[in-house]
Amino acid sequence: MTAAGSVGSGAVRVGAIDCGTNSIRLLVAEGVSGEAGLVDVVREMRIIRLGEGVDATGRLSEGAISRCRTALTDYAATMAELGVQSVRMVATSATRDAANKDDFFDMTAEVLGAHFPGAVAEVISGQTEAELTFAGGVSDLSPTDGPFVVTDLGGGSTEIVVGELVRGEVRLLGARSLDIGCVRITERVLHSDPPNPDEIAEARGVVSAALAEAGDVPVGRAARWVGVAGTFTTMSALAQNLGEYDPERIHGSVISLDRMREVCDRLVASSVAERRSLGPMHPGRADVIGGGSIVVQALCDVMERAGLSELTVSEKDILDGIAMSVLTRLAG
């Protein structure tokens, strides 16, 4: 890896920011325009709960926007210090749903513009989100292992994308973004700690109804299931009985569906305090991963009916797809 303060010969540094319902994440990566592959320079994640209360109020709270401003200010300074030449920030589910989203975008323009004139967060279409999610999630996998079904379980939405890699190009076969995520399910249904049986049953009904909307996505054509983002990576760590979060052991790990269900059952039945005590668990994820577990359980059933028996977990996701898109833009 290139030293943090210097850029390799012929290489450029790009910045990618993914601002979701639960977290905001930064990737500074280095690559050569026109060539495949990126090398991480810095990768960070903070829980900011931007979507807190949006499902009920339809608005981003002042506190949530303030938390985002603090993190984004630090990220912009980091990118400037590391010599980033171009940045792209993508905002997903929470901002799409908010009545006061202009307040959020004005803030991002102010903060990013201090170092990168003209930069602003963008809300991408479902099609673009699917392409970026897929490209990032399968970036380290062999095209011959496809077609792939990639699922990105976020705070407010879950993306299910089926596609393949053909001569280095992404070819999507079907995709759907569903309005279910770990924060949304928790705030809407799971009010007890730990959730009681009635809440769990209601949550499973909500998830089942949402997944029915994805019936047109050709999951049956996939040869491998790939799970990306923090819920899946945390569950991989727990499935492997890791004492702490270890990206190297999580990335590319293969977990049987039965083992995933065991982990989900344990998380749903646990209190927030019990989840928080688990070594690989980020403290800011503990209160919502029970909701995420219910979504994962339902996804396991979908994949099993499609003939799949295991899950490949990737540390790479839409954030990597965003960085790849910036490098491609610079090459053009």
MOKA-V337059 format. One record per pair of residues at least 4 apart in sequence whose C-alpha atoms are under 7 Angstrom apart, sorted by the first residue. I is the first residue (numbers start at 1). J is the second residue. D is the distance in Angstrom with one decimal. If there is no record, write none. Layout:
i->I j->J d->D
i->I j->J d->D
//
This chain:
i->1 j->39 d->6.8
i->2 j->6 d->6.9
i->2 j->7 d->6.8
i->2 j->8 d->6.5
i->4 j->41 d->6.2
i->4 j->82 d->6.5
i->5 j->82 d->5.5
i->7 j->11 d->6.4
i->7 j->12 d->6.8
i->10 j->32 d->6.3
i->11 j->30 d->6.4
i->11 j->31 d->5.2
i->11 j->32 d->4.5
i->12 j->30 d->5.6
i->12 j->31 d->5.6
i->12 j->32 d->6.0
i->12 j->85 d->6.9
i->13 j->28 d->6.8
i->13 j->29 d->5.6
i->13 j->30 d->4.4
i->13 j->31 d->6.6
i->13 j->83 d->6.7
i->13 j->84 d->4.8
i->13 j->85 d->5.8
i->14 j->28 d->5.8
i->14 j->29 d->5.6
i->14 j->30 d->6.4
i->14 j->84 d->5.1
i->14 j->85 d->5.8
i->14 j->86 d->5.3
i->14 j->87 d->5.8
i->14 j->323 d->6.4
i->14 j->326 d->6.5
i->14 j->327 d->6.7
i->15 j->27 d->5.8
i->15 j->28 d->4.6
i->15 j->29 d->6.6
i->15 j->79 d->6.6
i->15 j->84 d->6.1
i->15 j->86 d->6.2
i->15 j->87 d->4.4
i->15 j->88 d->6.4
i->15 j->323 d->6.3
i->16 j->26 d->5.8
i->16 j->27 d->5.1
i->16 j->28 d->6.5
i->16 j->87 d->5.8
i->16 j->88 d->5.2
i->16 j->89 d->5.9
i->16 j->319 d->6.2
i->16 j->322 d->5.8
i->16 j->323 d->5.1
i->17 j->25 d->5.6
i->17 j->26 d->4.7
i->17 j->27 d->6.5
i->17 j->88 d->6.4
i->17 j->89 d->4.5
i->17 j->90 d->6.2
i->17 j->319 d->6.7
i->18 j->24 d->5.7
i->18 j->25 d->5.3
i->18 j->26 d->6.7
i->18 j->89 d->6.0
i->18 j->90 d->5.1
i->18 j->91 d->6.1
i->18 j->319 d->5.8
i->19 j->23 d->6.3
i->19 j->24 d->4.3
i->19 j->25 d->6.4
i->19 j->90 d->6.1
i->19 j->91 d->4.7
i->19 j->92 d->6.5
i->20 j->24 d->6.0
i->20 j->91 d->6.0
i->20 j->92 d->5.3
i->20 j->93 d->6.5
i->20 j->94 d->6.7
i->20 j->155 d->6.9
i->21 j->49 d->5.9
i->21 j->50 d->5.2
i->21 j->51 d->4.5
i->21 j->93 d->6.2
i->21 j->94 d->5.1
i->21 j->155 d->4.8
i->21 j->156 d->5.5
i->22 j->47 d->5.9
i->22 j->48 d->6.0
i->22 j->49 d->4.2
i->22 j->50 d->5.9
i->22 j->51 d->6.4
i->22 j->155 d->5.1
i->22 j->183 d->7.0
i->23 j->45 d->6.8
i->23 j->46 d->5.5
i->23 j->47 d->4.2
i->23 j->48 d->5.3
i->23 j->49 d->6.1
i->24 j->45 d->5.9
i->24 j->46 d->5.5
i->24 j->47 d->6.5
i->24 j->48 d->6.7
i->25 j->44 d->5.6
i->25 j->45 d->4.3
i->25 j->46 d->6.4
i->26 j->43 d->5.6
i->26 j->44 d->5.1
i->26 j->45 d->6.4
i->26 j->75 d->6.8
i->27 j->42 d->5.7
i->27 j->43 d->4.6
i->27 j->44 d->6.7
i->27 j->319 d->6.8
i->28 j->40 d->6.3
i->28 j->41 d->5.4
i->28 j->42 d->5.1
i->28 j->43 d->6.5
i->28 j->79 d->6.9
i->29 j->38 d->6.0
i->29 j->39 d->5.4
i->29 j->40 d->4.5
i->29 j->41 d->5.1
i->29 j->42 d->7.0
i->30 j->38 d->5.5
i->30 j->39 d->5.2
i->30 j->40 d->6.5
i->30 j->41 d->6.8
i->31 j->37 d->6.5
i->31 j->38 d->4.8
i->31 j->39 d->6.5
i->33 j->327 d->5.9
i->33 j->328 d->6.7
i->33 j->330 d->6.5
i->33 j->331 d->4.7
i->34 j->328 d->6.8
i->34 j->331 d->5.4
i->47 j->284 d->5.8
i->48 j->64 d->6.7
i->48 j->67 d->5.7
i->48 j->68 d->6.2
i->49 j->64 d->6.4
i->50 j->60 d->6.9
i->50 j->64 d->4.8
i->50 j->65 d->6.6
i->50 j->68 d->6.9
i->50 j->94 d->6.8
i->51 j->60 d->6.5
i->51 j->94 d->4.9
i->53 j->57 d->6.0
i->54 j->58 d->4.6
i->54 j->59 d->5.2
i->54 j->60 d->5.9
i->54 j->94 d->6.8
i->54 j->98 d->6.6
i->55 j->184 d->6.6
i->58 j->97 d->6.5
i->58 j->98 d->5.2
i->58 j->99 d->5.9
i->59 j->98 d->4.6
i->59 j->99 d->5.3
i->59 j->100 d->5.8
i->60 j->64 d->6.5
i->60 j->65 d->6.9
i->60 j->98 d->6.0
i->60 j->100 d->6.5
i->61 j->65 d->6.4
i->62 j->66 d->6.1
i->63 j->67 d->6.2
i->64 j->68 d->6.3
i->65 j->69 d->6.1
i->65 j->104 d->6.4
i->66 j->70 d->6.3
i->67 j->71 d->6.5
i->68 j->72 d->5.9
i->69 j->73 d->5.9
i->70 j->74 d->6.6
i->71 j->75 d->6.2
i->72 j->76 d->6.0
i->72 j->111 d->7.0
i->73 j->77 d->6.3
i->73 j->111 d->6.0
i->74 j->78 d->6.2
i->75 j->79 d->6.2
i->76 j->80 d->6.2
i->76 j->112 d->6.0
i->76 j->115 d->6.7
i->77 j->81 d->6.2
i->78 j->82 d->6.2
i->79 j->83 d->6.3
i->79 j->84 d->5.3
i->80 j->84 d->5.9
i->80 j->115 d->6.5
i->86 j->326 d->6.9
i->87 j->326 d->6.9
i->88 j->322 d->6.9
i->88 j->326 d->6.7
i->89 j->120 d->6.7
i->89 j->121 d->4.7
i->89 j->122 d->6.3
i->90 j->121 d->5.5
i->90 j->122 d->5.1
i->90 j->123 d->6.0
i->90 j->124 d->6.9
i->91 j->95 d->6.5
i->91 j->121 d->6.2
i->91 j->122 d->5.9
i->91 j->123 d->5.2
i->92 j->96 d->6.4
i->92 j->123 d->6.0
i->93 j->97 d->6.5
i->93 j->156 d->5.6
i->93 j->157 d->6.3
i->94 j->98 d->6.4
i->94 j->156 d->6.5
i->95 j->101 d->5.7
i->96 j->123 d->6.9
i->101 j->105 d->6.4
i->102 j->106 d->6.0
i->103 j->107 d->6.3
i->104 j->108 d->6.4
i->105 j->109 d->6.2
i->105 j->120 d->6.9
i->105 j->121 d->6.3
i->106 j->110 d->6.3
i->107 j->111 d->6.2
i->108 j->112 d->5.8
i->108 j->120 d->5.6
i->108 j->121 d->6.1
i->109 j->113 d->5.4
i->109 j->119 d->6.2
i->109 j->120 d->4.6
i->110 j->114 d->6.4
i->112 j->116 d->5.7
i->112 j->119 d->5.8
i->112 j->120 d->6.5
i->113 j->117 d->4.3
i->113 j->118 d->5.8
i->113 j->119 d->5.7
i->124 j->128 d->6.1
i->124 j->129 d->6.2
i->125 j->129 d->6.1
i->126 j->130 d->6.1
i->126 j->177 d->6.6
i->127 j->131 d->6.3
i->128 j->132 d->6.2
i->129 j->133 d->6.0
i->130 j->134 d->6.0
i->130 j->161 d->6.1
i->130 j->175 d->6.4
i->131 j->135 d->6.0
i->132 j->136 d->6.1
i->132 j->318 d->5.2
i->132 j->321 d->4.5
i->132 j->322 d->6.2
i->133 j->137 d->6.0
i->133 j->317 d->5.5
i->133 j->318 d->4.0
i->133 j->321 d->6.1
i->134 j->138 d->6.2
i->134 j->150 d->6.2
i->134 j->161 d->6.6
i->135 j->139 d->5.9
i->135 j->170 d->6.6
i->135 j->321 d->5.3
i->136 j->316 d->5.5
i->136 j->317 d->4.4
i->136 j->318 d->5.3
i->136 j->319 d->6.9
i->136 j->320 d->4.8
i->136 j->321 d->4.2
i->137 j->150 d->6.8
i->137 j->228 d->6.4
i->137 j->314 d->6.3
i->137 j->316 d->5.1
i->137 j->317 d->4.4
i->137 j->318 d->6.9
i->143 j->164 d->6.9
i->143 j->165 d->5.4
i->145 j->223 d->6.8
i->145 j->224 d->6.9
i->146 j->164 d->5.7
i->146 j->222 d->6.6
i->146 j->223 d->5.5
i->146 j->224 d->6.3
i->147 j->163 d->5.6
i->147 j->164 d->4.6
i->147 j->221 d->6.8
i->147 j->222 d->4.7
i->147 j->223 d->5.5
i->147 j->224 d->6.8
i->148 j->162 d->5.6
i->148 j->163 d->5.6
i->148 j->164 d->6.1
i->148 j->222 d->4.9
i->148 j->223 d->5.9
i->148 j->224 d->5.0
i->148 j->225 d->5.9
i->148 j->226 d->6.9
i->149 j->160 d->6.9
i->149 j->161 d->5.5
i->149 j->162 d->4.3
i->149 j->163 d->6.6
i->149 j->219 d->6.4
i->149 j->222 d->5.6
i->149 j->224 d->6.4
i->149 j->225 d->4.9
i->149 j->226 d->6.1
i->150 j->160 d->5.9
i->150 j->161 d->5.1
i->150 j->162 d->6.3
i->150 j->225 d->6.0
i->150 j->226 d->4.7
i->150 j->227 d->5.9
i->151 j->158 d->6.9
i->151 j->159 d->5.4
i->151 j->160 d->4.6
i->151 j->161 d->6.4
i->151 j->226 d->6.4
i->151 j->227 d->5.1
i->151 j->228 d->6.3
i->152 j->158 d->5.6
i->152 j->159 d->5.1
i->152 j->160 d->6.8
i->152 j->227 d->6.2
i->152 j->228 d->5.1
i->152 j->229 d->6.0
i->153 j->157 d->6.5
i->153 j->158 d->4.5
i->153 j->159 d->6.6
i->153 j->181 d->6.1
i->153 j->229 d->6.4
i->153 j->231 d->6.7
i->154 j->158 d->5.8
i->154 j->181 d->5.3
i->154 j->182 d->6.5
i->155 j->181 d->4.5
i->155 j->182 d->4.8
i->155 j->183 d->4.6
i->155 j->184 d->6.4
i->156 j->179 d->6.2
i->156 j->180 d->5.8
i->156 j->181 d->4.3
i->156 j->182 d->6.7
i->156 j->183 d->6.0
i->156 j->184 d->5.2
i->157 j->177 d->6.6
i->157 j->178 d->5.4
i->157 j->179 d->4.6
i->157 j->180 d->4.6
i->157 j->181 d->4.6
i->158 j->177 d->5.7
i->158 j->178 d->5.2
i->158 j->179 d->6.6
i->158 j->180 d->5.8
i->158 j->181 d->5.8
i->159 j->176 d->5.9
i->159 j->177 d->4.4
i->159 j->178 d->6.3
i->160 j->175 d->5.6
i->160 j->176 d->5.5
i->160 j->177 d->6.5
i->161 j->174 d->6.0
i->161 j->175 d->4.3
i->161 j->176 d->6.6
i->162 j->172 d->6.0
i->162 j->173 d->5.4
i->162 j->174 d->5.3
i->162 j->175 d->6.1
i->162 j->218 d->6.7
i->162 j->219 d->6.4
i->162 j->222 d->6.8
i->163 j->171 d->5.5
i->163 j->172 d->4.1
i->163 j->173 d->4.9
i->163 j->174 d->6.9
i->164 j->170 d->6.1
i->164 j->171 d->5.4
i->164 j->172 d->6.5
i->165 j->169 d->5.4
i->165 j->170 d->4.9
i->165 j->171 d->6.1
i->166 j->170 d->6.5
i->166 j->171 d->6.8
i->174 j->217 d->5.0
i->174 j->218 d->6.3
i->175 j->217 d->5.8
i->176 j->214 d->6.0
i->176 j->217 d->6.9
i->178 j->210 d->6.4
i->180 j->184 d->6.2
i->180 j->185 d->6.4
i->180 j->207 d->6.8
i->181 j->185 d->6.0
i->181 j->292 d->6.4
i->182 j->186 d->6.1
i->182 j->288 d->5.4
i->182 j->289 d->6.0
i->182 j->291 d->4.7
i->182 j->292 d->4.2
i->183 j->187 d->6.1
i->183 j->288 d->5.6
i->184 j->188 d->6.0
i->185 j->189 d->5.8
i->185 j->190 d->6.9
i->185 j->203 d->6.7
i->185 j->291 d->5.6
i->186 j->190 d->4.6
i->186 j->191 d->6.9
i->186 j->288 d->5.9
i->186 j->291 d->5.3
i->187 j->191 d->6.9
i->189 j->199 d->6.0
i->189 j->203 d->6.1
i->190 j->195 d->5.6
i->190 j->199 d->5.6
i->191 j->195 d->6.6
i->192 j->196 d->6.3
i->193 j->271 d->5.4
i->193 j->272 d->6.7
i->194 j->269 d->6.1
i->194 j->270 d->5.7
i->194 j->271 d->4.5
i->195 j->199 d->6.1
i->195 j->200 d->6.4
i->196 j->200 d->6.3
i->197 j->201 d->6.1
i->198 j->202 d->6.2
i->199 j->203 d->6.0
i->200 j->204 d->6.2
i->201 j->205 d->6.3
i->202 j->206 d->6.3
i->203 j->207 d->6.2
i->204 j->208 d->6.0
i->204 j->294 d->6.5
i->205 j->209 d->6.2
i->206 j->210 d->6.3
i->207 j->211 d->6.1
i->207 j->295 d->6.2
i->208 j->212 d->6.3
i->208 j->298 d->7.0
i->219 j->306 d->6.4
i->220 j->306 d->4.7
i->225 j->311 d->5.3
i->225 j->312 d->6.1
i->226 j->311 d->5.9
i->226 j->312 d->4.8
i->226 j->313 d->5.7
i->226 j->314 d->6.8
i->227 j->232 d->5.9
i->227 j->311 d->6.8
i->227 j->312 d->6.2
i->227 j->313 d->4.9
i->227 j->314 d->6.3
i->228 j->232 d->5.9
i->228 j->233 d->6.8
i->228 j->313 d->6.1
i->228 j->314 d->5.3
i->228 j->315 d->6.4
i->228 j->316 d->6.7
i->228 j->317 d->5.7
i->229 j->233 d->6.2
i->229 j->315 d->6.8
i->229 j->317 d->6.5
i->230 j->234 d->5.8
i->231 j->235 d->6.2
i->231 j->289 d->6.6
i->231 j->292 d->6.5
i->232 j->236 d->6.2
i->232 j->313 d->6.6
i->233 j->237 d->6.4
i->233 j->250 d->6.4
i->233 j->313 d->6.3
i->233 j->315 d->6.8
i->234 j->238 d->6.4
i->234 j->280 d->6.4
i->234 j->281 d->6.4
i->235 j->239 d->5.9
i->235 j->263 d->6.7
i->236 j->240 d->6.2
i->236 j->250 d->6.1
i->236 j->313 d->6.9
i->237 j->241 d->6.2
i->237 j->242 d->5.3
i->237 j->245 d->6.3
i->237 j->250 d->6.2
i->237 j->280 d->6.3
i->238 j->242 d->6.0
i->238 j->263 d->6.9
i->238 j->280 d->7.0
i->239 j->259 d->6.6
i->239 j->260 d->6.8
i->239 j->263 d->6.2
i->242 j->280 d->6.9
i->243 j->279 d->5.1
i->243 j->280 d->6.4
i->244 j->279 d->4.6
i->244 j->280 d->4.3
i->245 j->279 d->7.0
i->245 j->280 d->4.2
i->246 j->250 d->6.2
i->247 j->251 d->5.8
i->247 j->315 d->6.9
i->249 j->253 d->6.7
i->250 j->313 d->6.8
i->251 j->313 d->6.0
i->251 j->314 d->4.8
i->251 j->315 d->5.0
i->252 j->312 d->6.0
i->252 j->313 d->5.4
i->252 j->314 d->5.4
i->253 j->312 d->5.7
i->253 j->313 d->5.4
i->254 j->310 d->6.6
i->254 j->311 d->5.5
i->254 j->312 d->4.5
i->254 j->313 d->6.4
i->255 j->259 d->6.5
i->255 j->260 d->6.7
i->255 j->310 d->5.5
i->255 j->311 d->5.2
i->255 j->312 d->6.5
i->256 j->260 d->6.3
i->256 j->309 d->6.1
i->256 j->310 d->4.2
i->256 j->311 d->6.2
i->257 j->261 d->6.2
i->257 j->300 d->6.1
i->257 j->309 d->5.7
i->257 j->310 d->5.1
i->257 j->311 d->6.6
i->258 j->262 d->6.4
i->259 j->263 d->6.4
i->260 j->264 d->6.2
i->261 j->265 d->6.1
i->261 j->297 d->5.9
i->262 j->266 d->6.3
i->263 j->267 d->6.3
i->264 j->268 d->6.1
i->264 j->293 d->4.8
i->264 j->294 d->7.0
i->264 j->297 d->6.6
i->265 j->269 d->6.2
i->266 j->270 d->6.2
i->267 j->275 d->6.8
i->267 j->290 d->5.5
i->267 j->293 d->6.8
i->268 j->290 d->4.5
i->268 j->293 d->6.5
i->270 j->274 d->5.9
i->270 j->275 d->6.3
i->271 j->275 d->6.3
i->272 j->276 d->6.0
i->272 j->286 d->5.7
i->272 j->287 d->5.3
i->273 j->277 d->6.3
i->275 j->281 d->7.0
i->275 j->286 d->5.5
i->276 j->281 d->6.0
i->276 j->283 d->5.6
i->276 j->286 d->5.4
i->281 j->285 d->6.9
i->281 j->286 d->6.7
i->282 j->286 d->6.7
i->285 j->289 d->5.9
i->288 j->292 d->6.6
i->289 j->293 d->6.0
i->290 j->294 d->6.6
i->291 j->295 d->6.7
i->292 j->296 d->6.2
i->293 j->297 d->6.1
i->294 j->298 d->6.4
i->295 j->299 d->6.2
i->296 j->300 d->6.1
i->297 j->301 d->6.6
i->298 j->302 d->6.5
i->299 j->303 d->6.2
i->300 j->304 d->6.0
i->301 j->305 d->6.2
i->302 j->306 d->6.4
i->303 j->307 d->6.5
i->303 j->308 d->5.4
i->304 j->308 d->5.0
i->304 j->309 d->5.9
i->316 j->320 d->5.9
i->317 j->321 d->6.5
i->318 j->322 d->6.1
i->319 j->323 d->6.4
i->320 j->324 d->6.1
i->321 j->325 d->6.2
i->322 j->326 d->6.4
i->323 j->327 d->6.5
i->324 j->328 d->6.2
i->325 j->329 d->6.1
i->326 j->330 d->6.3
i->327 j->331 d->6.3
i->328 j->332 d->6.3
//
